[in-house]
């Protein structure tokens, strides 16, 4: 079972790393949107159970997008993003 999970994780990681830099940037940006939606859902005038479910859903999507985007970008992509932000200042 452990070998099968390791194999699946390796396949998913290789697939994500094969995607373009632009795709990684878009996925990371969607992370910000999901974080905003997760905390905005707390202000809705609905029951506490629904509010909690919405928060957990959007927060989970944000975390998935965050880690997925970092896997897509890889170490070189993260360095590229950092250089881009330093040029803006």
Beta strands, then each sheet from edge to edge (+ up, - down):
end
